[in-house]
Amino acid sequence: MTKYFIIIMLFLSGSLTANSIKGVVTDQKGSPVPGVNIYWINTTRGTVSGINGEFQLERAPSINQLIFSNVAFQRDTLLVTEDQSDLTVALKEVIELQEFQVVQTSPGTVKSRFSVLQTERITEHELTKAACCNLSESFETNPSVDVAYSDAATGAKQIKLLGLSGSYVQMLTENIPNLRGISSLYGMGFIPGPWIESISVSKGTSSVINGYEALTGQINVEYKKPHLSELVAANVFANDAGRVEANITSGIRLTKDLSTGIMLHASDEFRMLDENGDGYMDMPKVQQRNILNRWFFNNGDYTFQAFLKGLSEKRTGGTMDQRYRIGVETERYEFFMKNGYVFNHETETSLGWIVSGSLHNQLGTFGTRQYDGSQRNLYSNLIFATALSEHQKLSTGLSVNYDEFDEELYYHPASGEIIRMNNNPGDELVAGAFAEYSLHMHDKFIGLAGVRADYSSVYGLFLTPRLHLKYMPSEYVHFRTTVGKAYRSPRMLAENNNYLASNRRFEIEANLPQEDAWNYGASVQTFIPLFGRELSVSGEWYYTDFKKQVVIDVDQDPHKVFFYALNGPSFAHSIQVEATMEVIKGMSVTLAHRVNDVQTTINGELREKPLTSRYKSMATASYTTPLKKWQFDFTAQLNGGGRLPDPDPTNPMWDREFGSFTVLNSQITKYFRTWSVYAGVENLTNFVQDNPIIDVANPFSDNFDATNIWGPTHGRKLYVGLRWSLDRD
């Protein structure tokens, strides 16, 4: 045991959970098949094959028949012996005898039937249904996650989950906390869409293994793996707004055990657009260069991964004549290393350790203001997992997270005096220990209980308890409940410098608290056999109750933005219903509706949070012709109205409410043997928010404000693209 532990300590490592059965699902030609339901016969214990057909599944006691089920393939039952641990399963396609055609449909979004958490996985196939140029544009067809511009000047996009902003969502890459602090505002644009293998969205407080954050949920991005991805793939994209983008990804197997991959990205905006004629750029020009290299090594029970990524980005916005200029320059570097070792397959005992780090430098000019910020992060997580018995598992470990910030805000008023603001609450070191226990009973009940104890050099000791339950009275009905605590360390300048795209003065209260909230949730998921197909219907309710929060108050004074500690209630209700079905062969339809009730105590009064839509409806349809020659995708979003920040009562320059609006997107894809071409339109109806910038003719006045954004700031966009890939033999 000591020998193995020394090996792990010599390498900086990542978690690996032992599983008794692993393998890959393919079709008869050897191509991987994602989205196959895999489970032990007469149980609900199972999993779903990944984008590359891979799967891992623990053994079921006294059962040796494994079911493989997918609507595009013939159901298969495999007899698994005790000495088998690595499987390759080739499924036969469903054959339509009348037309003598073989049809394969890859799923876009997969909702796990077997996870105790409310989780959905957005696959690589789903990401090709729209102009998915980066992570921020990856949720255009997803009803759970909202994406909108944070302002009309910088082009930064923010997400919302359960009605709350993305700062309350824990962003992970490869199950490593990422895109925090300074990178949270623009970081959604730092991950190119063609680099992404899948995106997992978990609602609620999720697992304690990845940290104490996730007040509303977790979003985990998985990059393409060098040993599983195409040998080489390319994507070229251009739209009529002057945006051009190119991506190249490769995965090379150097030996049977060792693989490496390189990913390249370049994008530019070549045009300055002012379609509404207000003298201000509708969207900033963004130039980005991005490179990634990763390594994967696996030899028996030992796995090693290494990852390096570098990015350079330049954003230019403001008035067309650049009299008022916005410029944001970013350099970011990331790395991680993972090792994992399985000590005992029978007891499923494993040890994993991950170390990651990042360096982020940002220089921003916003008219007469300049924001200079840098953040250095180092993170480590050591995880030990074992099976206590046939139905019980335990995961425990230690983690350390260190953030070092340098931030300065300079203000140059007309008088020529330079005002300097340094709101750095100090570097933060957080060390913690966690334990998570899971229980499977009679293949109908799953319980997951976890607790963390963390000590922060800024906020002291705090505990994070979480509980998730799942009950399956039958294969077709699944109930889930969740309750848990989560915390967040706020960084006001780093996370909110988009407000510099206005002339509001910053008023930041000293000694702001660590934010914490309880999150409660309940959901039901049903699978209804209908006309020889399956209708999936789900309903969910989540409630986020803040105990401590930093209020961002833009109501008290139209010329200021206040940051202060919550003194009263603050909560968010979110209710969503969703239905998905393959209505005819090759055509899948999703209908969803969500209602949000988000209220915060602002200046002593409980009020609806501004710039939050009260509801959202979505309809998506995707049709693939036989033999997958053509694909047609359509998305319609109806966004409900909401409240705007209070205008100046003596000189109101905007309304108190914004109304509902609809956004339509469509795309057509033509497939060939190794490549495909696609063309589409965003914002088909050309809907644009009226007067997105307040007092745009006077960008140096007290009234100038580009942050009251609730709808699209650009009109209809046409785009074309080409994808090409060379698969492995």
SULTA-V903601 format. One record per backbone hydrogen bond with DSSP energy under -1.0 kcal/mol. CO is the residue of the C=O (numbers start at 1). NH is the residue of the N-H. E is the energy in kcal/mol with one decimal. If there is no record, write none. Layout:
co=[CO/CO]
nh=[NH/NH]
e=[E/E]
//
This chain:
co=[1/2/3/4/5/6/21/22/23/24/25/26/27/31/36/37/38/39/40/45/47/49/50/53/54/55/57/60/64/65/66/67/68/69/70/72/76/78/81/85/87/89/92/94/96/96/101/108/110/117/118/119/120/121/122/123/126/130/131/133/134/135/139/146/148/156/158/159/160/161/164/165/166/168/170/171/172/176/180/181/183/186/187/188/191/192/193/195/198/199/200/201/202/208/212/216/217/218/219/220/221/222/222/225/225/231/232/233/234/235/236/237/238/239/242/243/244/245/246/247/248/249/252/257/258/258/259/260/261/262/263/264/265/266/267/268/273/274/279/285/287/288/289/290/291/292/293/294/295/296/297/299/301/302/303/304/305/306/307/308/309/310/311/312/313/314/315/316/317/318/319/324/325/326/327/328/329/330/331/332/333/334/335/336/337/338/339/340/341/344/347/349/349/350/351/352/353/354/355/356/357/358/359/360/361/362/363/364/365/366/368/369/370/371/372/373/374/375/376/377/378/379/380/381/382/383/384/385/386/391/392/392/393/394/395/396/397/398/399/400/401/402/403/404/406/408/409/410/411/413/417/419/421/428/429/430/431/432/433/434/435/436/437/438/439/441/441/444/445/446/447/448/449/450/451/452/453/454/455/456/460/462/464/465/466/467/468/469/470/471/476/478/479/480/481/482/483/484/486/488/491/492/496/497/498/501/505/507/515/516/516/517/518/519/520/521/522/523/524/525/526/528/530/533/535/536/537/538/539/540/541/542/543/544/545/548/549/551/553/557/559/561/562/563/564/570/571/572/573/574/575/576/577/578/579/580/581/581/584/586/587/588/589/590/591/592/593/594/595/597/598/599/600/602/605/607/614/615/616/617/618/619/620/621/622/623/625/629/630/631/632/633/634/635/636/637/638/639/641/642/643/656/658/661/663/664/665/666/667/668/669/670/674/675/676/677/678/679/680/681/682/683/694/695/698/704/705/706/707/712/717/718/719/720/721/722/723/724/726/726]
nh=[5/6/7/8/9/10/57/87/55/89/33/91/30/27/49/69/47/67/43/40/38/35/53/25/50/23/21/63/80/41/78/39/76/37/73/94/68/66/84/22/24/26/74/103/100/101/96/123/121/119/203/112/201/110/199/127/129/132/133/193/137/138/142/160/158/150/148/166/146/164/161/168/169/216/219/178/221/173/183/184/187/189/190/136/135/195/196/224/222/122/220/120/218/211/487/204/170/202/172/200/174/197/198/228/229/251/726/249/724/247/722/245/720/242/270/239/268/237/266/235/264/233/260/298/254/255/296/252/294/250/292/248/290/246/288/244/282/277/320/316/314/267/312/265/310/263/308/261/306/259/304/302/342/299/340/297/338/295/336/293/334/291/332/289/330/287/328/285/326/281/322/319/367/317/365/315/363/313/361/311/359/309/357/307/355/305/353/303/351/349/387/343/344/385/341/383/339/381/337/379/335/377/333/375/331/373/329/371/327/369/412/366/410/364/408/362/406/360/404/358/402/356/400/354/398/352/396/350/394/440/388/389/438/386/436/384/434/382/432/380/430/378/428/376/374/372/421/370/419/416/413/411/409/403/457/401/455/399/453/397/451/395/449/393/447/444/445/472/441/470/439/468/437/466/435/464/433/462/431/460/456/454/452/485/450/483/448/481/446/479/527/525/471/523/469/521/467/519/517/515/495/496/499/500/501/706/561/563/488/547/548/486/545/484/543/482/541/480/539/478/537/535/533/530/528/580/526/578/524/576/522/574/520/572/518/516/566/564/562/560/505/507/553/509/551/546/599/544/597/542/595/540/593/538/591/536/583/589/587/624/584/622/581/620/579/618/577/616/575/573/609/571/607/605/602/600/596/640/594/638/592/636/590/634/588/632/628/671/625/669/623/667/621/665/619/663/617/661/614/658/611/644/642/639/637/684/635/681/633/679/631/677/725/672/723/670/721/668/719/666/717/686/705/698/701/503/694/152/709/689/682/240/680/238/678/236/676/234/231/232]
e=[-2.2/-2.3/-1.8/-2.0/-2.5/-1.7/-3.2/-2.6/-2.2/-2.5/-2.7/-2.9/-1.6/-2.1/-2.0/-2.5/-2.8/-3.4/-1.5/-1.9/-2.8/-2.2/-2.3/-2.1/-3.2/-2.1/-1.9/-1.6/-3.3/-2.5/-2.9/-1.7/-2.3/-2.7/-1.9/-2.2/-2.9/-3.0/-1.3/-1.9/-1.8/-3.0/-3.3/-1.0/-1.8/-1.1/-1.8/-3.0/-3.1/-1.3/-2.1/-1.4/-3.0/-2.8/-2.2/-1.5/-1.7/-2.6/-1.6/-1.2/-1.5/-1.8/-1.5/-2.0/-3.2/-2.9/-2.4/-1.5/-2.4/-1.5/-2.2/-1.9/-1.7/-2.0/-2.3/-2.9/-2.3/-2.3/-1.4/-1.4/-2.2/-1.9/-2.0/-1.8/-1.8/-1.3/-1.8/-2.0/-2.7/-3.8/-2.6/-2.0/-2.4/-1.2/-2.5/-2.3/-2.6/-3.0/-3.1/-2.8/-2.9/-3.3/-1.4/-1.3/-2.7/-1.2/-2.9/-2.6/-2.5/-2.5/-2.3/-2.7/-2.5/-1.6/-2.6/-1.9/-2.4/-2.7/-2.1/-2.2/-3.0/-2.7/-2.6/-1.8/-1.3/-2.0/-2.7/-3.3/-2.1/-1.6/-2.3/-2.1/-2.3/-2.6/-2.3/-2.6/-3.0/-1.0/-2.5/-2.4/-2.6/-2.1/-2.4/-2.2/-2.5/-2.5/-2.6/-2.4/-1.8/-2.7/-3.0/-1.5/-1.5/-2.5/-2.1/-2.9/-2.7/-2.8/-1.7/-2.6/-2.7/-2.4/-2.2/-2.6/-2.9/-2.6/-2.1/-3.0/-2.2/-2.7/-1.7/-2.4/-2.7/-3.4/-3.2/-2.7/-2.6/-2.5/-2.9/-2.5/-2.4/-2.3/-2.3/-2.2/-1.9/-2.7/-1.7/-2.3/-2.3/-2.2/-2.9/-2.0/-1.5/-2.4/-2.3/-3.3/-1.4/-2.3/-2.2/-2.9/-2.1/-2.4/-2.3/-2.4/-2.4/-2.8/-2.9/-2.8/-2.3/-1.8/-2.3/-3.2/-3.1/-3.2/-2.3/-3.0/-2.2/-2.6/-2.5/-2.0/-2.7/-2.7/-2.4/-2.5/-1.5/-3.0/-2.7/-2.6/-2.8/-2.5/-1.3/-1.5/-2.2/-2.3/-3.2/-3.4/-2.1/-3.2/-2.8/-2.5/-3.0/-2.0/-2.3/-2.4/-2.1/-2.6/-3.0/-2.5/-2.8/-2.0/-1.0/-2.7/-2.6/-2.8/-2.0/-2.6/-2.7/-2.5/-2.5/-2.0/-2.1/-2.7/-2.8/-2.0/-2.3/-2.2/-2.0/-3.0/-2.6/-2.4/-2.4/-2.7/-3.2/-2.7/-1.9/-2.5/-2.1/-2.4/-2.0/-2.1/-2.7/-2.5/-1.4/-2.2/-2.7/-2.2/-2.9/-2.3/-2.5/-3.0/-2.3/-2.7/-2.5/-2.5/-2.6/-2.5/-2.8/-2.9/-2.0/-2.3/-2.4/-1.1/-1.9/-1.4/-1.9/-1.7/-2.6/-2.7/-2.2/-2.5/-1.9/-1.7/-3.1/-1.7/-2.9/-2.4/-2.6/-2.5/-2.2/-2.7/-2.1/-2.9/-2.0/-2.9/-3.3/-2.6/-3.0/-2.5/-2.4/-2.1/-2.3/-2.3/-2.7/-1.8/-2.5/-2.0/-2.8/-1.6/-2.5/-1.9/-2.3/-2.4/-2.8/-2.8/-3.2/-2.4/-2.2/-2.5/-2.3/-2.4/-2.7/-2.5/-2.3/-2.8/-2.6/-2.9/-1.1/-2.7/-2.5/-2.3/-1.0/-2.4/-2.0/-2.4/-2.7/-2.6/-2.3/-2.3/-2.2/-2.6/-2.6/-2.6/-2.9/-1.4/-3.3/-2.9/-2.8/-3.3/-2.8/-3.0/-2.4/-2.6/-2.4/-2.4/-2.5/-2.8/-1.9/-2.7/-2.2/-2.7/-2.8/-2.4/-2.4/-2.6/-2.2/-2.4/-2.6/-2.0/-2.4/-2.2/-3.4/-2.7/-1.8/-2.9/-2.6/-3.1/-2.7/-2.5/-2.7/-2.3/-2.2/-2.1/-2.6/-2.8/-3.0/-3.0/-2.4/-2.9/-2.3/-2.2/-2.2/-2.2/-1.4/-1.8/-2.0/-2.3/-3.1/-2.8/-1.7/-2.9/-2.6/-2.3/-2.3/-2.2/-2.3/-2.4/-2.8/-3.1/-1.5/-1.2]
//
